[in-house]
Amino acid sequence: MAPTRRTQLREINVHGFNKRLSGMLDVYTAAMDPPADQLTGRYAIMQRHTGNPGFRAIVAEQHRLLPRGDDLAAFIYGFHGAEGQWWHDVVHGALTEQGGTAHADEWLGDTFEVAELHVRPAFQGHGLGRRLLTGLCAGRPETTMVLSTLDRPGSRARSLYRSAGLIDLLTGFQFPGGGPRYAVMGARLPLPAYESAPSSP
């Protein structure tokens, strides 16, 4: 049986998120293999995101196939995107340049920003990412959802997001400060149904 079928999705509040932050950073590291000197900054960014409006997070817990004390298979979180948030303002500017203010407002005027979605490599390819994405976006009051992902055509992440109905808003996009190219993707809410959303604790 695929390991992801035995994971349990659980919504956590801000307190629970901060309590599990080190474990989530381990998942992020396993999935993304970032330079070690970036982890402290990533931890601070994730912690700061909990203060954004409409914050919501879900973890996928697995107790049998991971080492003792390390029960996180994956996690996802997001929040209401708003003016004054760095990602929102940068992407709004790029969308405005591409198609005008009305185009940018259409996608970012009332949006749910999925900030992070990471799945341990051993749990990838079995639908867990789609379950998390669908669960996180279920019941949201916003009209759209948006996210950014590495612009690697044919990657699992890109395939996942397309399977959930997301379309490309920007491709080959480089955020200020350099670094790799990203695709910014979005969809109208609600997303197509996949599985039942996890219940709150």
Secondary structure as the mmCIF struct_conf table of DSSP 4:
data_model
#
loop_
_struct_conf.conf_type_id
_struct_conf.id
_struct_conf.beg_label_comp_id
_struct_conf.beg_label_asym_id
_struct_conf.beg_label_seq_id
_struct_conf.end_label_comp_id
_struct_conf.end_label_asym_id
_struct_conf.end_label_seq_id
HELX_RH_3T_P HELX_RH_3T_P1 PRO A 3 ARG A 6
STRN STRN1 GLN A 8 ILE A 12
HELX_RH_AL_P HELX_RH_AL_P1 VAL A 14 LYS A 19
TURN_TY1_P TURN_TY1_P1 ARG A 20 ARG A 20
HELX_RH_AL_P HELX_RH_AL_P2 LEU A 21 MET A 32
HELX_RH_3T_P HELX_RH_3T_P2 ALA A 36 GLN A 38
HELX_RH_AL_P HELX_RH_AL_P3 LEU A 39 HIS A 49
TURN_TY1_P TURN_TY1_P2 THR A 50 GLY A 51
BEND BEND1 ASN A 52 ASN A 52
TURN_TY1_P TURN_TY1_P3 PRO A 53 GLY A 54
STRN STRN2 ARG A 56 GLU A 61
BEND BEND2 HIS A 63 LEU A 66
TURN_TY1_P TURN_TY1_P4 ARG A 68 GLY A 69
STRN STRN3 LEU A 72 GLY A 81
TURN_TY1_P TURN_TY1_P5 GLU A 83 GLY A 84
HELX_RH_AL_P HELX_RH_AL_P4 TRP A 86 GLY A 99
HELX_RH_AL_P HELX_RH_AL_P5 THR A 101 LEU A 108
TURN_TY1_P TURN_TY1_P6 GLY A 109 ASP A 110
STRN STRN4 THR A 111 VAL A 119
HELX_RH_3T_P HELX_RH_3T_P3 PRO A 121 PHE A 123
TURN_TY1_P TURN_TY1_P7 GLN A 124 GLY A 125
BEND BEND3 HIS A 126 GLY A 127
HELX_RH_AL_P HELX_RH_AL_P6 LEU A 128 CYS A 137
TURN_TY1_P TURN_TY1_P8 ALA A 138 GLY A 139
BEND BEND4 GLU A 142 THR A 143
STRN STRN5 THR A 144 LEU A 150
TURN_TY1_P TURN_TY1_P9 PRO A 153 GLY A 154
HELX_RH_AL_P HELX_RH_AL_P7 ARG A 156 SER A 163
TURN_TY1_P TURN_TY1_P10 ALA A 164 GLY A 165
STRN STRN6 ILE A 167 PHE A 173
TURN_TY1_P TURN_TY1_P11 PRO A 176 GLY A 177
BEND BEND5 PRO A 180 PRO A 180
STRN STRN7 TYR A 182 ARG A 188
BEND BEND6 LEU A 189 PRO A 190
HELX_LH_PP_P HELX_LH_PP_P1 LEU A 191 ALA A 193
BEND BEND7 GLU A 195 GLU A 195
HELX_LH_PP_P HELX_LH_PP_P2 SER A 196 SER A 200
#
